[in-house]
Amino acid sequence: MHSNKAKKIDPSQKRLALHPRKLAFPGRIWEGTTISENGFFSDYKPTHWRKIEACVAALPRAPLTDLHRRYLRNTGRFYQFDLAQRKRGKYHTPGRTAKSWAKLARSLSELRSVLELTGRNRYGGRWQTLRTGTLSEQIAGRIAAELMGLAINPSEIRHKPYTLTFGGFADQLLELEKQAQKLANPAYWPRDMPRTLYFQQVLSLWTELGGKMKFSRNAISGEVGGPLVRFFQAVTGPVLRSDAPSPESIPDIIKRQRSYYKSLYKKGRRPGL
């Protein structure tokens, strides 16, 4: 006989449903192991972390925080996800993604305009203070999970139902529109390749910790070295393994990062995470 009892769902599986990128990694990838059963990167070993921390120990804003560690883990995971999607022909380049954000920004602007016009026509000068409805705890939690992604801690979500006014709703739409406009204008390198973007993210952490975009060469052997080169190898090695860039190619990667930073400065932005 089949039981009529409802099957219990692991809370972690409910969260996976909110993040399609995670679904590309079945098995043990999110359980803190170094390599999942299907070969994808999941986390660094303690020896890897010690090596990375030794590379950044002398930087002005060292040591690594839990946020920095999470950032490095997630950039490696998302790189492999994007790489897998690219092989399947489903990878969305940052340029294509930016167009989607631009479209969303326009839609939010139109929705906000309609809301303001409707409020003024129906309620006159007091339209901003009138209630439009209530946002339930469940919806608020889902929105928080979607926006925060891997950074979320379910135990920290204790939302009460939100009472919205026309004015408050319009303000929220305006804030979302500004965020969408910002994401619609990313300062990426010209090549929208997962590998290139991954390198950019890794080097951005070095800058965030106060490091400089510099490398050195041995005067006799010509071998490439320096703190940044050692950091870059320590971070990318466990993720890329046999596909990790050779030491001789790292100077070109660093030079491209400098060009990326110049493009940021021209747009009035600062390097970092």
MIPA-865968 format. One record per residue (C-alpha): residue number from 1; chain; x, y, z. Coordinates in nm, 3 decimals. Example, Ala and Ser with C-alpha at 12.3 -4.5 7.8 and 13.67 -1.06 7.14 Angstrom:
! residues 2
{1 "A" {1.230 -0.450 0.780}}
{2 "A" {1.367 -0.106 0.714}}
//
This chain:
! residues 273
{1 "A" {0.000 0.000 0.000}}
{2 "A" {0.109 0.350 -0.076}}
{3 "A" {0.119 0.600 0.207}}
{4 "A" {-0.108 0.903 0.175}}
{5 "A" {0.125 1.114 0.384}}
{6 "A" {0.269 1.416 0.210}}
{7 "A" {0.636 1.376 0.132}}
{8 "A" {0.852 1.605 0.341}}
{9 "A" {1.075 1.840 0.144}}
{10 "A" {1.419 1.932 0.267}}
{11 "A" {1.425 2.312 0.325}}
{12 "A" {1.753 2.332 0.133}}
{13 "A" {1.578 2.182 -0.170}}
{14 "A" {1.314 2.455 -0.151}}
{15 "A" {1.592 2.712 -0.171}}
{16 "A" {1.745 2.535 -0.469}}
{17 "A" {1.422 2.591 -0.658}}
{18 "A" {1.479 2.964 -0.625}}
{19 "A" {1.825 2.945 -0.782}}
{20 "A" {1.828 2.773 -1.124}}
{21 "A" {2.209 2.809 -1.145}}
{22 "A" {2.245 2.562 -0.859}}
{23 "A" {2.042 2.298 -1.037}}
{24 "A" {2.321 2.251 -1.291}}
{25 "A" {2.532 2.088 -1.021}}
{26 "A" {2.360 1.771 -0.898}}
{27 "A" {2.522 1.558 -0.631}}
{28 "A" {2.734 1.686 -0.344}}
{29 "A" {2.862 2.014 -0.489}}
{30 "A" {2.690 2.236 -0.231}}
{31 "A" {2.789 2.024 0.068}}
{32 "A" {3.132 2.176 0.129}}
{33 "A" {3.341 1.909 -0.043}}
{34 "A" {3.633 2.014 -0.262}}
{35 "A" {3.518 1.838 -0.578}}
{36 "A" {3.164 1.710 -0.625}}
{37 "A" {3.090 1.358 -0.745}}
{38 "A" {3.044 1.490 -1.101}}
{39 "A" {3.379 1.669 -1.104}}
{40 "A" {3.269 2.030 -1.048}}
{41 "A" {3.447 2.259 -0.805}}
{42 "A" {3.265 2.307 -0.475}}
{43 "A" {3.505 2.448 -0.217}}
{44 "A" {3.872 2.494 -0.136}}
{45 "A" {4.055 2.252 0.092}}
{46 "A" {4.200 2.388 0.420}}
{47 "A" {4.546 2.374 0.261}}
{48 "A" {4.419 2.586 -0.028}}
{49 "A" {4.276 2.846 0.212}}
{50 "A" {4.603 2.866 0.404}}
{51 "A" {4.793 2.925 0.082}}
{52 "A" {4.550 3.196 -0.029}}
{53 "A" {4.560 3.365 0.311}}
{54 "A" {4.941 3.364 0.307}}
{55 "A" {4.932 3.545 -0.028}}
{56 "A" {4.713 3.828 0.105}}
{57 "A" {4.855 3.850 0.458}}
{58 "A" {5.066 4.160 0.380}}
{59 "A" {4.785 4.353 0.208}}
{60 "A" {4.640 4.664 0.380}}
{61 "A" {4.289 4.520 0.421}}
{62 "A" {4.379 4.161 0.505}}
{63 "A" {4.288 3.906 0.633}}
{64 "A" {4.013 3.733 0.438}}
{65 "A" {3.666 3.760 0.589}}
{66 "A" {3.384 3.507 0.561}}
{67 "A" {3.236 3.728 0.289}}
{68 "A" {3.561 3.713 0.091}}
{69 "A" {3.569 3.335 0.124}}
{70 "A" {3.210 3.306 0.008}}
{71 "A" {3.290 3.535 -0.283}}
{72 "A" {3.581 3.316 -0.398}}
{73 "A" {3.376 2.998 -0.365}}
{74 "A" {3.084 3.141 -0.559}}
{75 "A" {3.292 3.290 -0.840}}
{76 "A" {3.448 2.947 -0.897}}
{77 "A" {3.111 2.773 -0.889}}
{78 "A" {2.945 3.022 -1.120}}
{79 "A" {3.238 3.011 -1.361}}
{80 "A" {3.191 2.637 -1.403}}
{81 "A" {2.817 2.680 -1.437}}
{82 "A" {2.864 2.944 -1.712}}
{83 "A" {3.121 2.723 -1.884}}
{84 "A" {2.879 2.429 -1.884}}
{85 "A" {2.600 2.650 -2.016}}
{86 "A" {2.829 2.778 -2.293}}
{87 "A" {2.906 2.423 -2.404}}
{88 "A" {2.530 2.357 -2.422}}
{89 "A" {2.474 2.674 -2.623}}
{90 "A" {2.271 2.827 -2.339}}
{91 "A" {2.525 3.075 -2.202}}
{92 "A" {2.399 3.432 -2.176}}
{93 "A" {2.686 3.674 -2.230}}
{94 "A" {2.704 3.981 -2.004}}
{95 "A" {2.612 4.192 -2.307}}
{96 "A" {2.293 3.993 -2.363}}
{97 "A" {2.218 4.000 -1.991}}
{98 "A" {2.270 4.378 -1.988}}
{99 "A" {2.007 4.417 -2.260}}
{100 "A" {1.764 4.220 -2.045}}
{101 "A" {1.831 4.451 -1.749}}
{102 "A" {1.779 4.753 -1.975}}
{103 "A" {1.444 4.612 -2.086}}
{104 "A" {1.348 4.553 -1.723}}
{105 "A" {1.445 4.909 -1.632}}
{106 "A" {1.216 5.043 -1.905}}
{107 "A" {0.930 4.820 -1.788}}
{108 "A" {0.973 4.937 -1.427}}
{109 "A" {0.973 5.299 -1.541}}
{110 "A" {0.652 5.246 -1.738}}
{111 "A" {0.487 5.065 -1.444}}
{112 "A" {0.586 5.345 -1.205}}
{113 "A" {0.446 5.608 -1.443}}
{114 "A" {0.116 5.420 -1.473}}
{115 "A" {0.096 5.382 -1.093}}
{116 "A" {0.158 5.753 -1.032}}
{117 "A" {-0.089 5.857 -1.302}}
{118 "A" {-0.356 5.622 -1.170}}
{119 "A" {-0.304 5.742 -0.814}}
{120 "A" {-0.326 6.109 -0.906}}
{121 "A" {-0.633 6.063 -1.126}}
{122 "A" {-0.820 5.859 -0.865}}
{123 "A" {-0.712 6.021 -0.537}}
{124 "A" {-0.569 6.360 -0.626}}
{125 "A" {-0.298 6.519 -0.414}}
{126 "A" {-0.317 6.261 -0.136}}
{127 "A" {-0.246 5.961 -0.360}}
{128 "A" {0.100 5.893 -0.217}}
{129 "A" {-0.022 5.824 0.138}}
{130 "A" {-0.306 5.583 0.054}}
{131 "A" {-0.264 5.209 0.103}}
{132 "A" {-0.234 4.985 -0.202}}
{133 "A" {-0.217 4.649 -0.024}}
{134 "A" {-0.011 4.419 0.195}}
{135 "A" {0.296 4.214 0.103}}
{136 "A" {0.281 3.877 0.282}}
{137 "A" {0.568 3.727 0.480}}
{138 "A" {0.597 3.443 0.228}}
{139 "A" {0.630 3.676 -0.070}}
{140 "A" {0.877 3.900 0.117}}
{141 "A" {1.091 3.596 0.202}}
{142 "A" {1.086 3.471 -0.156}}
{143 "A" {1.188 3.812 -0.290}}
{144 "A" {1.472 3.830 -0.037}}
{145 "A" {1.593 3.484 -0.140}}
{146 "A" {1.583 3.572 -0.510}}
{147 "A" {1.772 3.898 -0.460}}
{148 "A" {2.032 3.775 -0.210}}
{149 "A" {2.100 3.439 -0.369}}
{150 "A" {2.380 3.240 -0.209}}
{151 "A" {2.446 3.513 0.048}}
{152 "A" {2.115 3.452 0.222}}
{153 "A" {2.078 3.283 0.560}}
{154 "A" {1.720 3.149 0.594}}
{155 "A" {1.732 3.176 0.975}}
{156 "A" {1.781 3.552 0.943}}
{157 "A" {1.459 3.606 0.747}}
{158 "A" {1.191 3.713 0.993}}
{159 "A" {0.972 3.944 0.788}}
{160 "A" {0.640 4.080 0.901}}
{161 "A" {0.374 4.159 0.640}}
{162 "A" {0.448 4.493 0.476}}
{163 "A" {0.177 4.757 0.432}}
{164 "A" {0.236 4.947 0.109}}
{165 "A" {0.119 5.291 0.003}}
{166 "A" {0.104 5.426 -0.351}}
{167 "A" {0.398 5.653 -0.275}}
{168 "A" {0.599 5.375 -0.109}}
{169 "A" {0.530 5.140 -0.398}}
{170 "A" {0.639 5.407 -0.648}}
{171 "A" {0.960 5.466 -0.449}}
{172 "A" {1.039 5.093 -0.447}}
{173 "A" {0.984 5.074 -0.822}}
{174 "A" {1.217 5.371 -0.870}}
{175 "A" {1.488 5.202 -0.661}}
{176 "A" {1.454 4.880 -0.859}}
{177 "A" {1.468 5.081 -1.182}}
{178 "A" {1.796 5.245 -1.072}}
{179 "A" {1.947 4.907 -0.987}}
{180 "A" {1.839 4.764 -1.322}}
{181 "A" {1.989 5.063 -1.505}}
{182 "A" {2.318 5.008 -1.323}}
{183 "A" {2.324 4.640 -1.418}}
{184 "A" {2.236 4.735 -1.776}}
{185 "A" {2.565 4.924 -1.803}}
{186 "A" {2.835 4.680 -1.685}}
{187 "A" {3.202 4.766 -1.722}}
{188 "A" {3.305 4.428 -1.858}}
{189 "A" {3.600 4.344 -2.076}}
{190 "A" {3.521 4.338 -2.450}}
{191 "A" {3.523 3.956 -2.460}}
{192 "A" {3.219 3.808 -2.289}}
{193 "A" {3.384 3.476 -2.208}}
{194 "A" {3.323 3.296 -1.875}}
{195 "A" {3.698 3.249 -1.827}}
{196 "A" {3.775 3.617 -1.883}}
{197 "A" {3.502 3.728 -1.643}}
{198 "A" {3.619 3.480 -1.380}}
{199 "A" {3.972 3.619 -1.393}}
{200 "A" {3.832 3.971 -1.361}}
{201 "A" {3.639 3.875 -1.047}}
{202 "A" {3.938 3.707 -0.884}}
{203 "A" {4.163 4.007 -0.946}}
{204 "A" {3.893 4.242 -0.817}}
{205 "A" {3.921 4.077 -0.476}}
{206 "A" {4.295 4.146 -0.476}}
{207 "A" {4.218 4.513 -0.537}}
{208 "A" {3.948 4.512 -0.269}}
{209 "A" {4.209 4.396 -0.018}}
{210 "A" {4.440 4.682 -0.116}}
{211 "A" {4.667 4.497 -0.361}}
{212 "A" {4.819 4.652 -0.673}}
{213 "A" {4.803 4.522 -1.029}}
{214 "A" {5.174 4.441 -1.048}}
{215 "A" {5.396 4.145 -1.133}}
{216 "A" {5.770 4.092 -1.146}}
{217 "A" {6.026 3.894 -1.346}}
{218 "A" {6.341 3.727 -1.227}}
{219 "A" {6.637 3.924 -1.365}}
{220 "A" {6.827 3.608 -1.456}}
{221 "A" {6.565 3.346 -1.551}}
{222 "A" {6.290 3.584 -1.663}}
{223 "A" {6.041 3.383 -1.461}}
{224 "A" {5.715 3.563 -1.376}}
{225 "A" {5.642 3.608 -1.006}}
{226 "A" {5.526 3.840 -0.731}}
{227 "A" {5.251 3.836 -0.464}}
{228 "A" {4.968 3.891 -0.713}}
{229 "A" {5.084 3.608 -0.938}}
{230 "A" {5.103 3.372 -0.639}}
{231 "A" {4.755 3.480 -0.523}}
{232 "A" {4.608 3.434 -0.870}}
{233 "A" {4.753 3.084 -0.900}}
{234 "A" {4.642 2.988 -0.547}}
{235 "A" {4.281 3.094 -0.619}}
{236 "A" {4.234 2.972 -0.976}}
{237 "A" {4.438 2.650 -0.954}}
{238 "A" {4.183 2.443 -0.754}}
{239 "A" {3.901 2.564 -0.980}}
{240 "A" {4.066 2.531 -1.323}}
{241 "A" {4.310 2.251 -1.238}}
{242 "A" {4.471 2.138 -1.568}}
{243 "A" {4.316 2.436 -1.750}}
{244 "A" {4.482 2.693 -1.522}}
{245 "A" {4.673 2.964 -1.714}}
{246 "A" {5.049 2.927 -1.739}}
{247 "A" {5.266 3.174 -1.543}}
{248 "A" {5.373 3.338 -1.870}}
{249 "A" {5.012 3.421 -1.959}}
{250 "A" {4.933 3.587 -1.624}}
{251 "A" {5.102 3.922 -1.710}}
{252 "A" {4.861 3.965 -2.003}}
{253 "A" {4.568 3.888 -1.772}}
{254 "A" {4.689 4.152 -1.526}}
{255 "A" {4.735 4.407 -1.808}}
{256 "A" {4.375 4.347 -1.922}}
{257 "A" {4.262 4.404 -1.564}}
{258 "A" {4.438 4.741 -1.567}}
{259 "A" {4.248 4.830 -1.885}}
{260 "A" {3.927 4.720 -1.716}}
{261 "A" {3.999 4.952 -1.422}}
{262 "A" {4.063 5.241 -1.661}}
{263 "A" {3.718 5.183 -1.812}}
{264 "A" {3.573 5.190 -1.461}}
{265 "A" {3.736 5.522 -1.379}}
{266 "A" {3.601 5.672 -1.702}}
{267 "A" {3.250 5.573 -1.592}}
{268 "A" {3.301 5.721 -1.247}}
{269 "A" {3.325 5.384 -1.071}}
{270 "A" {3.593 5.242 -0.842}}
{271 "A" {3.761 4.901 -0.866}}
{272 "A" {3.662 4.638 -0.614}}
{273 "A" {3.384 4.389 -0.550}}
//
